Amino acid sequence: MKKKLALMFVAILTVVIALTACGSSAVEPKDAANIAVNTIMFDKDTDKYKDTFGTSATALQKNNKELFTKRLASSLKIKDGSMDSKISELYDAYIKRAKTVAKYTTKVTNDDKKKPTVEISVNGLDMAATQDERLADFKAKVKADPSVEKDVKKTAQAVLDGYQKSVAKARASKKTVQVALNLEANEDQWKIKDDEAFANKLYRAFFTGTAQ
């Protein structure tokens, strides 16, 4: 009798384990997209991100910031890294403001079980609306000190100061920008296809309200 009971418990346990294994699967693509945006852009849902994608988003976040710094320094014609810390501060200001006013929605546009696509619609910061204010601010600095227009580093500092002020007041754009998230099944998790390119498009959409 005891032997039969023991065998029965083993059988029940085996069934429970099998059902649990069969029940474990990746989160829905739409949920995966929300986790990706919240973590990559705003450093939220970090634990969920690791559970969903099997890794952290730290490398993508670092790459985004480095690309932003490199591109802006290049456009300001600063090659010695002297403005990197200031540009880094501006990046943080963009993140903070986007977290406060920017919005996004997600929609599955391809429900393939192994390679779904989720469309992320972003209302990012409307920086175009602050352009006139930034230009007026720069002209005022030049009028007060003409060397600002001739000295590369002074010019860069003036431009960065103008962006810092305008970013802090920027509103969400009324225009929606679409960013596609292509997922690939990876056992009970997901993998983001071309994750660096995706993360880069995402921050541009949130920072500028455009698909540049």
C-alpha positions in Angstrom: 0.0 0.0 0.0 2.8 2.4 0.9 4.6 1.5 -2.3 1.5 2.3 -4.3 1.0 5.6 -2.6 4.6 6.5 -3.2 4.3 5.7 -6.9 1.1 7.7 -7.1 2.8 10.8 -5.6 5.7 10.4 -7.9 3.3 10.2 -10.9 1.4 13.3 -9.7 4.7 15.2 -9.2 5.9 14.3 -12.7 2.6 15.6 -14.2 2.8 18.8 -12.2 6.4 19.4 -13.4 5.5 18.6 -17.0 2.6 21.0 -16.9 4.7 23.7 -15.4 7.4 23.3 -18.0 4.8 23.4 -20.8 3.2 26.5 -19.3 6.4 28.5 -19.2 6.7 30.7 -22.2 7.8 34.2 -23.3 5.7 37.2 -22.4 3.4 38.6 -25.1 5.2 40.7 -27.8 3.3 43.8 -26.8 4.4 43.4 -23.2 7.9 42.7 -24.3 7.9 46.0 -26.3 6.6 48.0 -23.2 9.4 46.4 -21.1 12.0 47.3 -23.7 11.0 50.9 -24.0 10.6 51.4 -20.2 14.0 49.9 -19.6 16.2 51.2 -22.5 14.8 54.8 -22.3 13.9 55.2 -18.6 15.8 52.5 -16.7 12.5 51.1 -15.4 11.5 47.4 -15.5 15.1 46.3 -15.4 14.4 43.0 -13.7 11.6 42.3 -16.2 13.9 43.2 -19.1 16.4 40.6 -18.0 13.7 38.0 -17.5 12.3 38.8 -21.0 15.4 39.2 -23.0 18.0 37.2 -21.0 20.3 40.2 -20.5 20.5 43.7 -19.2 19.9 46.8 -21.2 23.0 48.5 -19.8 25.1 48.1 -23.0 22.3 49.5 -25.1 21.9 52.5 -22.8 25.7 53.1 -22.8 25.9 52.9 -26.5 23.0 55.4 -26.9 24.7 57.9 -24.7 28.1 57.5 -26.4 26.5 57.9 -29.9 24.7 61.0 -28.7 27.9 62.5 -27.3 29.9 61.6 -30.4 27.5 63.0 -32.9 26.8 66.2 -31.0 30.5 66.8 -30.4 31.1 66.3 -34.1 28.4 68.8 -35.1 29.8 71.3 -32.6 33.3 70.7 -34.1 34.7 69.7 -30.8 37.3 67.0 -31.3 39.2 66.9 -28.0 36.5 65.6 -25.7 36.4 68.8 -23.7 32.6 69.0 -24.0 31.8 65.4 -23.3 30.7 65.9 -19.7 28.5 68.8 -20.7 26.9 66.8 -23.5 26.4 63.9 -21.1 24.5 66.2 -18.8 22.4 67.3 -21.7 21.6 63.7 -22.6 20.5 63.1 -19.0 18.3 66.2 -19.2 16.7 64.8 -22.4 15.9 61.5 -20.6 14.5 63.3 -17.6 12.2 65.5 -19.7 11.1 62.7 -22.0 10.2 60.6 -19.0 8.0 63.4 -17.8 6.1 64.5 -20.9 6.7 62.1 -23.8 4.2 59.4 -24.6 4.1 56.1 -26.5 1.8 53.3 -27.4 2.5 49.8 -28.7 0.7 47.7 -31.3 1.5 44.2 -32.7 1.6 44.5 -36.5 2.9 41.0 -37.2 1.8 38.3 -34.9 4.1 35.6 -36.1 4.8 33.3 -33.2 8.6 33.2 -33.8 9.3 36.6 -35.4 6.6 39.1 -34.4 6.8 42.8 -35.0 5.6 45.5 -32.6 5.0 49.1 -33.8 6.0 51.7 -31.1 4.3 55.0 -31.7 6.2 57.8 -29.9 5.2 61.4 -29.2 8.6 62.6 -28.3 10.0 66.0 -27.4 9.0 68.8 -29.8 12.4 70.4 -30.0 11.5 72.1 -33.3 9.1 74.3 -31.4 12.0 75.7 -29.3 14.3 76.5 -32.2 13.5 80.2 -32.3 14.0 80.6 -28.6 17.4 78.8 -28.8 18.5 81.1 -31.7 17.4 84.2 -29.9 19.3 83.1 -26.8 22.5 82.4 -28.9 22.2 85.8 -30.6 21.9 87.5 -27.2 25.1 85.8 -26.0 26.9 86.9 -29.2 25.8 90.4 -28.7 27.1 90.4 -25.2 30.4 88.8 -26.2 31.2 88.7 -30.0 33.9 86.2 -29.4 31.2 83.5 -28.7 30.6 83.4 -32.4 34.3 83.1 -33.3 35.6 80.7 -30.6 34.6 77.1 -31.3 34.4 76.1 -27.6 32.5 79.2 -26.6 30.1 78.6 -29.4 29.6 75.0 -28.3 29.1 76.1 -24.7 26.5 78.6 -25.8 24.6 76.1 -27.9 24.6 73.5 -25.1 23.3 76.1 -22.6 20.5 76.9 -25.0 19.5 73.3 -25.4 19.6 72.7 -21.6 17.1 75.6 -21.2 14.8 74.5 -24.0 14.9 70.8 -23.1 13.7 71.6 -19.6 10.6 73.3 -21.1 10.0 71.1 -24.1 6.5 69.7 -24.6 5.5 66.4 -26.3 5.2 66.6 -30.0 1.7 66.3 -31.5 3.2 64.2 -34.3 3.7 60.5 -33.8 6.8 58.7 -34.9 6.8 55.0 -35.5 9.7 52.7 -34.5 9.5 49.0 -35.3 10.6 46.4 -32.8 11.4 43.1 -34.5 11.5 40.2 -32.0 12.9 36.7 -32.4 11.9 33.8 -30.3 14.7 32.5 -28.0 13.3 29.5 -26.1 11.1 31.0 -23.4 12.5 34.5 -24.0 12.8 37.1 -26.8 15.7 38.6 -28.7 15.6 42.0 -30.2 16.8 41.9 -33.8 19.4 44.6 -34.5 19.1 45.8 -30.9 21.6 48.7 -31.1 19.9 50.1 -34.2 16.5 49.8 -32.5 17.7 51.5 -29.3 19.2 54.3 -31.4 16.0 54.9 -33.3 14.1 54.8 -30.1 16.1 57.6 -28.3 15.9 59.8 -31.4 12.2 59.4 -31.5 11.9 60.4 -27.8 14.5 63.1 -27.9 13.5 64.9 -31.1 10.0 63.8 -32.0 11.2 62.8 -35.4 12.4 59.6 -37.2 15.8 61.0 -38.1 
